[in-house]
Amino acid sequence: MATLTCTSPINGETLATRETMSSKDMATILEKARSAQKSWAGLSIADRATIVMKAIDALEAMNADVTVEIAHMMGRPVRYGGEIGGVRERAGYMAEVATSALAPIEIEESDAFHRYIAREPVGVVFVVAPWNYPYLTAINAVAPSLIAGNAVVLKHATQTLLAGERFVTAFAEAGLPDGLFANVFLTHDDTSALISARSFDFINFTGSVNGGRAMERAAAGTFTPMGLELGGKDPGYVRADANLDAAVDTLIDGAMFNSGQCCCGIERIYVHETLFDNFVEKATAIVDGYVLGDPLDPETTLGPMAHKRFADEVRAQTSEAIASGATPLIETGKFKRDTGDTAYLAPQILVDVDHSMRVMRDESFGPVVGIMKVTSDEEAIELMNDSDFGLTASIWTNDRDAAAHIGRGIETGTVFMNRADYLDPALCWTGCKDTGRGASLSVLGYQSITRAKSYHLKTV
């Protein structure tokens, strides 16, 4: 066994440690999960959904403590509250549409035949969740998997060790059958070994591209299906007819909120030349007003990044860009908490950038954004597509037809018009290219965690 350690970005001190599970522990957990799943699948969809939503009630009652815990684990300021409101929205929607999404497809029901296609649970779903939104990202898979009749094994990121234990408490209070949900602590090697042994019937992974590759390598030859959300370099495009103030406010918030550590955060912005100067001026004024500090302080608007190594990567991308000709617009010296050797990182806006720079190409996942001037929709589309990622794209315009036309030309999973950095549970959450594969949420989210079974019943 090994020890997993969560180091708080607030002060660099150890916040929590947990011992990893032994192979014997995991064998027992998986045996209990498969046993509990059989009877759980026999309940009605409505009964399963009711228990899941009771667990959401229990989580909501913990929200004040969870908010402070998240600040300690990954640095998000307490002024923004917890994640449980979004958790309720997503779980609630998946509960609401479950009956229709999981209903059999009727082909024929006559005196001679009953032919239909049913959706049946896959069995045990393995959810590997990230640290940046420890409850929101996990619930995307946990809630629909349980509602569909599966058992769930959750492995959370080391940076957010405590989140999975909150789920355990909430599900116990809701009356979920024992063994149906398990929170586990595993090393990367242990995780790969379990996947290679075909221990799970579906794998949902949110994390890095390299992590996704490791998952696929481990699953090779097992035919275990998986959904992968691996990263993004999400663009915003401001057309000449955009509402400038709304575009600046939303895109800059989308770039900087949660210290830029958002799966669908804005990482690069393209602005029509007629609005460029005004956009940059307004964006700079917003970022200049941020308060970088202790996330436990209600006055703090920008907390530390989750770990010093994440901040160091953003520092490297930014300094490389400046050395290559980019112009920084934010005087970082005013952000006293950024001493250059901690997880505290001053926000930055860069202009005079181009796609030869890593900051416009690689995922930054931090409080930095590059802004480029464009002259046409065609140029913006070409630049937005010049990326290995494809999660979301944000288009700012008053012309809905133009937004739809531009959206058809962008290689991405979601197209926003006059919105950014938001997940609508009624719409499929998906991506393309190095962002990964598969779909979660919406009615389509039930397809991966169930399997089709055809029934051909003939009366003789």
Buried (B, 14 or more C-beta within 10 A) or exposed (E): EEEBEBBBBBEEEEBBEBEBBEEEBBEBBBEBBBBBBEEBBEBEBEEBBBBBBBBBEBBBEBBEEBBBBBBBBBBBBBBBBBBBEBBBBBBBBBBBBBEEBBEEEEEEEEEEBBBBEBBBBBBBBBBBBBBBBBBBBBBBBBBBBBBBBBBBBBBBBBBBBBBBBBBBBBBEBBEBBEBBBBBBBBBEEBBBBBBBEEBBBBBBBBBBBEBBEBBBEBBEEBEBBBBBBBBBBBBBBBBEEBBBEEBBBBBBBBBBBBBBBBBBBBBBBBBBEBBBEEBBEBBBEBBBEBBBBBBBBEEBBBBBBBBBEBBBBBBBBBEEBBEBEBEBBBEBEEBEBBEEEBBBBBBBBBBBBBBEBBBBBBBBBBBBBBBBBBEEBEBBBBBBBBBBBBBBBBBBBEBEEBBEEBBEBBBBBBBBBBBBBBBBBEBBBBBEBBBBBBBBBBBBBBBBBBBEEEEEEEEE
